[in-house]
Amino acid sequence: MKKNILKLMVIGALIAAPALIFAQPNPGQNSGGTPTGGAPIGGGSAPLGGGIAILLAMGAGYGARRVYKTRKKLAE
């Protein structure tokens, strides 16, 4: 009986925890309306096209190397 009560208490605490615990304050809370922690979350100006092209080129090079080594090993 005590084990069941303990299990119910633990399950109840786990269910209630998200409603009682907050990771960060609301953006307007105690800051006069300005967002806390810096600039608001949103789109930046990071150029994604260059990074994707580099990743594709590296993947193609790695694939070509694997094909070359495999063909070389089969030829031996």
C-alpha positions in Angstrom: 0.0 0.0 0.0 2.8 2.4 0.9 4.5 1.6 -2.5 1.4 2.5 -4.4 1.0 5.8 -2.5 4.7 6.6 -3.2 4.3 5.8 -6.9 1.2 8.0 -7.1 3.0 10.9 -5.4 6.0 10.6 -7.8 3.7 10.5 -10.8 1.7 13.4 -9.6 4.9 15.5 -9.0 6.1 14.7 -12.5 2.8 15.7 -14.0 2.6 18.9 -12.0 6.2 19.9 -12.6 5.9 21.5 -16.0 3.1 23.8 -14.8 5.1 24.9 -11.8 8.6 25.3 -13.1 9.6 27.9 -15.7 13.0 28.0 -17.5 13.0 31.7 -18.4 10.9 34.7 -17.5 8.5 36.1 -20.0 10.1 38.6 -22.4 8.3 41.6 -21.0 8.4 40.6 -17.3 10.5 43.0 -15.1 12.2 44.6 -18.0 10.0 47.5 -19.0 8.8 45.8 -22.1 12.1 45.1 -23.7 13.1 41.5 -24.3 15.4 40.0 -21.7 18.6 38.5 -22.7 19.3 40.5 -25.8 17.8 40.7 -29.2 14.5 38.9 -29.9 14.6 35.5 -31.4 14.1 35.6 -35.2 15.8 35.4 -38.5 19.3 36.5 -38.7 21.5 37.3 -41.6 23.5 34.1 -41.7 24.3 33.1 -45.3 23.2 29.4 -45.6 23.9 29.0 -49.3 27.7 29.0 -48.9 27.6 26.4 -46.1 25.3 24.1 -48.0 27.5 24.3 -51.1 30.6 23.4 -49.0 28.9 20.4 -47.4 27.7 19.1 -50.8 31.2 19.5 -52.3 32.7 17.6 -49.4 30.1 14.9 -49.6 30.8 14.5 -53.3 34.5 14.3 -52.8 34.1 11.7 -50.0 31.8 9.6 -52.2 34.2 9.9 -55.2 37.1 8.8 -53.0 35.2 5.8 -51.7 34.2 4.7 -55.2 37.9 5.1 -56.3 39.2 3.0 -53.4 36.5 0.3 -53.9 37.2 0.0 -57.7 41.0 -0.1 -57.0 40.5 -2.8 -54.4 38.3 -4.9 -56.8 40.9 -4.5 -59.6 43.6 -6.1 -57.5 
